[in-house]
Amino acid sequence: MKKDWVKDWYSLKERTPHDFQKACLKNYSAGKSGLLNAPTGSGKTMALWMPILNEYVNQYPDSWTKPRKNGLQVIWITPLRALAQDLSQAMKEVCQETGLPWRVAVRNGDTSTAQRQQQKRAMPECLITTPESLHLLIAQKGSKDLFQNLKAIIVDEWHELLANKRGVQVQLAISYLRTVVNTPLKVWGISATIGNLSQAHTVLLGPQTPLLIIKSKLKKKIKVTSVLPDEVEKYPWAGHLGVKLLPKIIPIIENSQTVLLFTNTRSQTEIWYQKILEAKPDWAGIMAMHHGSLDPKVREWVESALHEKKLKLVVCTSSLDLGVDFRPVDTIIQVGGPKGVTRFVQRAGRSGHSPGATSKIFFVPTHSLELIEASALRKAISQGEFEDQIPMEACYDVGVQFMVTLALGDGFVSEKAYLIIKSCFAYRNLTREQYDWMLAFITVGGKALGSYAEFSKVNLSEEGLYRVTDRKIAMRHRLSIGTIVSDPMIQVKFITGGYIGSVEESFITKLKPGDSFWFAGRNLEFLKIKEMKALVRLSKRKRNDSQMDGWKNAIVFKTCGNDTARVTKSGLRPIRLNRIENHSTHFSTSKNHFKNTRSRLLTDRKMSKQRRLSPVFLSF
C-alpha cells in the first residue's frame, strides 16, 4: 500500500497540508461522510480530491498508473457552470502531475450533444455537474448501470444550494443514488460561509449519519475599503447606480493587476462596462464582461483570459462569485450592497485566492443608505458571523418532478419511491396520504386535472413499475427539469449572422423596430424577430430606448449580531441597526417601500452632546 502518495504530492507542490486537509484524509479513508467548513482559497477542493485519489491508489497499489475502465467513481456537484470549468482544470492538473490515468469531465447546460454521447458510451471517473444535469442523467434509460461503481458524491458550495429548491434536488438525487450503488456511498459537503453548520450537515447527509463537521482553524484576512463620495450630504438616497464615483474607481483599477468588478444585475453590468469604456477607451482590449446571458463561448474565453493574465478588468455578476480560482485577480470592487455577508465574503475571496493571502475588496455604495450597510458588513466579517441558510421543506412540486424523472429512467416501484423521498430531510414528515396525492397527480392528474390526458404522464406497467411511455411527455419533461424560475429566453443574433447571447422574451416584446439597447457591451438596434430569434445590428445612436431586467428575487442580509434587515421585492420591513458609526438609527418604512414615490419622514437620532432629534426627509 502506497501510504505516502498524498504526502508526496504535497512535497511536489512544496506545500504542507493544513489540519483540516489531514482530517479530511483520515475520515474519508475511514469511509465516513461529513461537512467541510474552511475559508475561501485555503485548499478545500484538494482537501477532498486528494483522499478520493488516494483511495484509488491504495485499491491498486502496484498498478494504479495503468488505465482501466473504472466507470463513474465520483460525482462533484457545483451550483455554477464557471466553477465547474475551474474545478475540472485543477483536478486534471493533479492527475497529470502524478501520472494517475483518471478522466475528469464536465456535464452541464454548456456541454455539447457530442460530449454527452461520448460520456454515455464511456463515463469518466469524475463527473462535475449541476443538480439539474444530475437529474437528467437519472432520467436516462439504464441510468442505474452508470452509477453502480459510484463511491462518492461531493457537494461544493453547499450553502448556495441549501436554502432553495436546488438543494432539495440534491437531497433527492443522493437518496436515490444510495439505493443503486454497489458499495456504501460517501457524501461530503463543502462550504466556506455558513452559519447553521449542524443543520446544513443534517440536511445533506440525513439525521441517521453521525455528525462530522471538519472546521478549519484558518482565518481568512479580508481588507474592506469603502469608496466614499467627497460630500456625503449630497449623495443620493436611492435610485442610482454608483457611477458618480467612477473617477474614484479608475485609479483603483489602474493600480491593480487584475480586477473583478461585481454588480448585482446584468443591466447594471452593461451600464458600468460602457461607462468605464467611455472614460478609458484605451482599455478596449483588456477589459471584458461576464454574465449568464452571454454566449457560452464568450464566457469561456473571458475565464481563460483571466487565468492567462490577458485582462485588466472584468465587469461581472454572480456568475463569477463562487469558488473560481483566478490567481491573477488581486482586487475586487463591489458596486452596491451585496445584500448578504456570505455573498460579500465569497466575492472578496476571488482576490488573494491562496492560503494565507489577504483578500482586498472595495465597496462602492450606490446611495447613502448603503454606507450603513458597508459598516455593518465590516463588523459582521470581523466577528465571523454569516447568515443561517434555512432549508426548504415539503416541496411537493420538486417531489412530483422527481417521481416523473424516475419514471423516465428505469421506472419505479411505488413503495421504494416513497422510502427514497421520505429519507430526505425536506420530506421527513411526508405521510402516505400526501405521497398518494403526489402519485395520483402524475398518473391521472389528480382530482382537478383528471379530465386532461396530458396530465396523465406516468402509467403503471404489467411489471408493477411506474413508467413514462409517451415520447412527447418524456421530451417535454427533460427540457423542463429544474427549479430555477426565469422568464422565457430568446436568442439575440446579428442580422449578418453571429450569436450574441440570450435575453428575456418579455424584454424583446417591448421593443419596436429601430429601438436600441445595450447588450454584451454593444449598442444594438433591434430589427425584427424571425424564427424565435431577435435579429439586431450595431446601432449608431447614443441614447438607449430600454434596458434589461435584473434580479427580481427576495434579498435577505445579515448585518451584525442581532442587527438584521430583510428587503423583499414588495417592500422593506423595519430595520434596527445598533451602534454603527456612532449612530443609533431607527428606520421604518411602509410595506410598499419600492412602489411609493412620495416622501416619508424618517428620524435620525444623533449621538451628540445635545442629543437632539433631526428630521430627515427621504424620497423613495
N, C-alpha and C positions, 0 to 999 in steps of 0.2 A: 504494500500500500504506500502510495506516494504522499506522505503526511505533510511534506513541506512545499507542496505545489503552490498554495496561496502565498506563503511566505516568500517563495522565490519570485513570484510576480511583483510583490511589493518592493522587493530588493531591486528588481529590474527597473522599476519606476522611481527608485530612490525615495521611497515613502515608508512611513511607519504607520501601520494600521491603528485607527483610533479604537478606544474601548468599545464603542457601540458596534464597530465593524467586527471586532473579535467576538462580541456577544452574539451577533447575528450568525457568524460562522458556527459557533458552538451549538446554538439552539437549532439552527436549520439542520445541521448534521445529525442532531438527535431526533429528527423527524417532527419537530414542533412547528406550530403556526403562531403568528404574533403580529404585533404592530410596531413599526419603527418610527420614532419621532426624533428628527435631527434637523439642524439648521440648513438652509439653502446653501449649496456649494460645499458641503462638508464631506461628500462622498457617499450619499445614501444609495445611489444606484449600485455602486461597486460592493456596498455592504451586503447586498443580497445576490448580485450577479456572480460574485466570486464563490460563495457557498454552493450555488447551483452547479457551476462548472466543476468545482472540487468534488462534488458528489459523483459526477460522471467519471472523473479521472480515477477516483477510488473504486468505481464499479469495474473499470477496465485498467488496472494498474500497469499492465505490461503492454497494452495495445491501444491506449486512449488516443494516440495520434493517427490511428487507422480509420479511414472513412467508413461509416456504417449507415444503414437505413434505420435510423433510430425512431423515426416518426416524431410527432409533436410531443415535446418534453415540457415546454414552459409556455404559458400564456401571460403576457405582460400587458395589462390594461392601462391605458392612458386616456385622459379626458380631451387632449388636444392633438391635432394632426402634426403640428410643428414639433411638439415634444417627442412624437414617435420617431421622426427622422433623426433627431438629435440622439435619442437613446440607441437607435439602430447603429449609428456611426460609432458610438462609444463601445458598444458590445462587440461589434465586429473587430474593432481595434484590439481588444483583449484576445480574441480568438486568433487573430493573425500574429500577434506578438508571442503567443505561447505555442502556436502550432496545433491548436485544437480545431479539428475539421467540422465545426458546427456552423450551420447556416442560420442567419438571423434575417427575418423578413418582416415587412410592414403590411398590414391589411386594414385599410380604412376607405373613406369616401374618395380619396385621390388615387387609389390603386386601380390600375387598368384591368380590363377584362382578361387580357392575355396573362398578366401576372397572377390573377386569381385562378385561372385554369391551371397554370403551372404549379401553384401551391396545392391545388386539389389533387393533382397527379402525384406530387411528392412534397408533403408538408415539411417545412423547415423545423429544426429543433426548437427554435424560439420564435414565437409569433407575437409581434407588438400590434395591438389592435385597440379599438374603442368598444364600449358596451354595445353599441348598435351593430357593429360588424361582427362581434362575437355571437349575437343573437341570429344574425344572418347565417353564420356557419352552422348553428344548431338547427336552423330551418332546412338545411340541405338533406337530401336523401342519403342515408348511410352515414350520417354525421357521427354516430356512435363509434364507428371504426376510426375516425380521425382522432378521437380523444382517448382511446384505450391506453396509450402509453404515457398519457399526461401525468406529470409528477408534481407540478407546482403552478400556482396562479399568484401573480404579484399585481397588486392594485396600486398604481402610482398616483400621487396627489389625491389621496383618498378624501381629504377634506373638501375637495372641489366637487365630488360626487355624492358625498354623504347626505347632504340636505336637500337633494332633489330626486326626481324620479329616475334619473340615470343611475343613481345609487341603488334604487330598487331593482333595476335591470341587472346590475352586478350581483346582487344577492340571489336573484332567481337563477342566473347563469351558474354561479358557484354551487348552489344547492343541487341543480340538475347534474352538473359535471361530477359531483361526488358520487352519483349513483351509476356512472358509466365507466369510471376508470378502473384499472386492474389493481392498483395499489392505493393506499391511503393518500389523499391529496393534501399537500401543504399549501396553506394560504397565508399570504403576508400583505399587509397594508403599509404604505409609506406616506408620511406627511411631515411637513416642516412647521406648519402653523395650524394648530387646532386646540381648542380649549377643553372640550369634553372627551379626553382620551379614552377613558374606560368605556363610555357609551359607544364611541367610534369602534372600539375593539369588539364589543358585543354585537353591534350591527353587522359588521363584516364577517366575523367568524362564528357567530351564534353563541347563545348562552351556555351550550354544552362544552365549548372549548375553554380550557383553563386560561386565566388571564395572564398574558405575557406581553408587556409593553417595554420595549428597549428604548430608553430615552438618553439622548446624547448629553454629555456634560458641557459640550462646547457652546459658547455663546457667540452668536453672530454679531459682529460690530457693524452698526448702521449709522452713518452720519447723515442727518436730516438737516437741510438748509432751506429756509423759506425765502422765496424771491418776493420782496415786498415793494410796493409802489412808493414813490418818493413822498407822496402826500396821501396817507391812508384815508383822511377825511373825505377826499374827493373820489375815492374808489367806488365803483357802482355796487349796489346792494344785491342785484340779481340780474339775470338775463344776458350775461356777457360770456365771452369765450376765453378771456385772458390775453387776447392778442395785444392789448395795451402794454403788456410787459415784454413784448418781443425784443425791444432794444436791450433789455437786461439778459435775455436768453441767448442772444447771438454770441456774446463774449464767453459764456459758459461752454457753448458748443465748440468755439474756436480753441479754447484751452484744453479740450479733451481729445482723447484718441478716437473713440467711437461712442456715440450717444444713442440711446433709445429714448424717444420722446413719446410717452404714453398719453393718450386721450381716452375719454370714456365712450365715445361714439364714433362711428365711421364717418359721419358728416363732419364732425369736429376734426378728425384726422385729415380729411381732404382740405379743409379750410386752413389748418395750420401748415400743411405742406405747401399750399400756394402762397401763404403769407411769408414763409421763410424763403421760398424760391424768389419771390419778388424783392425781398430785402438782400438776398445773396444769390444773384443769378449765376455766379461762377461756381456754385455748389451743384449745379445741374447734374453732373456726372458722378457725384459722390454722396448723394442723398436719395432715399427711396421711401416708399410707404408699404405698410403691410396690414391687411385686414381680411376678414373671411370672405368678402365678396369678390376679391381679385382672382384672376386666373391662377389655378394651382401651380402652373409653370412659373408664373411671376413670383409667387410666394416662395417657391423652392429656390429661385435664383437669388432672391433677397437673403434668404437664410444662408445659402452657400457663400454669398458675397460678404456677409458678416463674419463668417468663420475665416475667410481668406483675407480679412482686413482691407477690403476694397471700398467699404462705405464709411463715411464720416458720421452720417446721421440716418436713422430710420424712424419715421413717424408711424406709430402703430396703435392698435387697440389691444384688447385682452388676448389676441391671437398669439402673442409672444410673452405673456407674463407668467407662464408656469414652467419651471424646471429646465428651460432651454439653456444650454451652456454655450454662450458666445464669449469666449475668452477675451477677444479684443475690446469688449464693451467695458468701459471704466466709469461711465457716468449715466445716471438715469434722471430724466425730467418727467415729473408727473404734473399734468395740466388738469386742474380741477380736483375736487375731492374724490378720492378713490372709493368712498363710501364703505370703508372697512379696513380694519387694521391688518387683517390677513392678506387682503389683496395688495395693500400698500407694501407690506414686507416682502411679498412674493415678487413684486415689481422691482423693489430695491435690490433684491437678490440677483437680478440679472447682471448687475455690476459686481466686481470683486467675487466672481463665481469660482472660488477656490478656497480650500481650507486655510483659515487664518487671515484671509484678505478682508479689508473693510469695504462695505458697500456704500456708495455715495448716491444720494438721491436729492434732487431739488424739487421742492413743492411750489407750484405756481398757482396761487388762488385766482379763480375767475371772478369772484366777488367778495365783498367784505366778510360775510358770514363764514366763508371758508378759512379765514385767518384763525378763527376759533377752532375749527376742525384741525388745522395744522398743529396747533398747540396740544390739542387732545391726542392726536396721533403720536406726537413725540413722547408724551407722558406714558401712553399705553405701551409703546415699544420699549421704553426704558424699564418698565415693570414686567415686561414679558407677558402681557395679557392679550389673549386673542378671543375672538367670538366663539361661542358654542355653536356648533353646526347641528341643528335639530333634525333628526332623521324623519322621513315621511313614513306614514303608516296606512295600512288598509287602502292601498291604491288599486282599486278594482280594475281601472282601465289598463294598467300595466299588467295585472294578473291575467285579464282576458286576452290581451295581446300575446302574452307568453304562452297561453294554452293553444292559441292558433299556431304559434311558432312550433310548438311540439308536434301538433297535428300535421304540419307541413313536412317535418322531418321524417322520423321513423314511426310517428304515431304515438299515442299514449293510452295507458290504462287509467281509468278514472281514479281508482283508489291510490295508485302510485303518484299520479299527478297531484292529488290532494296533499299527500305527505311531503312531496317536494316543495310545494308552495308554502305549506304551513310551517316548514322548518326555517323559513326566512323570518328575520326579525320583523319585517313590515307586515307579515301575515300571521304572526304567532297567535293571535286571538281569532283567527278565521274559523268560523263554525261550519259544520257540514251543510247547514241550510244555506249559508252565504255562498259556499262553494257550488252547491247545486244550482243556485241562481246564475252564477258565472257560466257553468256548464250549459244551462238552458239557453243563455244568451248567445253562445256561439253555435249551438246546434239548431235551435228553432227561432232564434231572435227574441226569446223571452216572451212575456205576455203581451207587450206593447207592439212588437215588430214581427210577430209570428206570421202575419199575412204576406210579408215581403220575402220572396225567395232569396234575395241577395244577402239577407242577414242569417240565413241558414248555411253557415260557412263550413261547418265540420259535421261529418257523418260517422256513424258507428258501423264498422265493418263486421263481417261474419266472424272474424278472429277476436272480436271484442276490443278492437283498437279504434280510437277516435282519429280520423284522418281527414285531410282536405283533398277532395277528388276533383274539384273544378279548377282548371288551369288559370282562368281569369282571376278567380279569388286568390289563388296562390301568387300570381304575379302582382296583384294589387297589394297583397299583404307584405310581400318582400320589399316593395317600393315604399311602403309607409311605416316600416319598423322603426321605432324610436319614440322618444318622449320630448324631443326638442320642438317646442311650438314656435313656428315662424310663419310669416306671410309667404304665399307662393312666389317663387323667384322666376325671373325671366332673364335670358341671356342678352348681353349687350355686345353688338358686333359692329365693326366698321362696314359701311356700305361697299367698300372695296375689298372686304374680306379681313379676317383677323379678329379673334375673340379677345374681349377686354375683361369681362367678368360678369357678375350677376347682381341684379338689384330687385327690390320688391316689385311685384306686379302692380300693387296699389300705387306706387310712386310713378311708374311709367304711364299708367292710365290717366294721370293728372296732367300729363304733358301734351302740348299741341305741336304739330309740325313746325319747326323753326325755333322752338324753345331751347334754351341752352342750360347746361348744368355741369358741375364739376364731378368727375369720377375717375378714379385711378390716376389722379394727378394731371388730368387733361380737362380742358374746357371743351365740352362736346355739344353738338347741335343735334337734337332729336329730329329724325326724318320720318320714319314710319315703323309700323310693326308688320313683319312678314314671317309667316310660319312660326309664330310664337317667339320671335326674336326681335329685339329692338335694334333697328339699324340707325347708326349715327355717323357723323363726320366731325372733324375738328372745327370748332367754332372760332370766329374772329371777334365775337362780341365780348366785351369786358364784364357786362352785367349778367348775372345768372337769374333764371326765372324760378328755379326751385332747388331744393337740396334734399338729400336722402334722409330717411328716418334714422334715428339712433336706437339705443336701448330703450325698452319700454317695461323692463322688469322692475319688481319691487327692490328697493335698496335698503339694506339694514347695515348699520355700522355701530361698532362699539368704540367709545372714546377712551375712558379710563375709569377703573374701579366700577362704581355703581352709576357712573355718569353715562347714560345711553341716550341714543336718539334713533327714531325709526321714521324713515321717509318712504312713502308709498307713492304710486302714480297719482292717486287722488288727493293726497294731502300730507301735511306734516303734523304729527302728533306732538303733544307738549314735550319740550326739551328742558333738561335741567343739567347745567354744567357748573361744577363747583370749583372755585379757586383756580381758575385758568387765567393766566396773565394778570393776576392780582384783581380780578373782577369776580363778582358774584352776580351772574346774569340769569334772568328767568325769562324765557321766551314762550309765548303761547300764540298759536295761530289757529284759524278755523280749519275745518276738515277740507274745505275747498281751497287750500293754500295756493295751488298752482293754477287754479281756474279763475280765481278772482283777481282783478287788477286794481281794485280800489285800495287806497292807503289804509294801513292798520297801525294802531298805536301800540308800540311796544315800550317797555320801560327798562332802562338800564340803570341799575343801582351801582354807582361807582364807589369803590372802597377808598374814598378820600377822607381827609380830616373833617370836612364839613358834612360828609355822608348825605349829600343832597340827592334828590331824585331828578334825573334829567330826562325829559321826554324825548324820544327819538322816533321820527316818522319813517317807516319803511314801506315802499311800494312794491307789492308782489304781483 
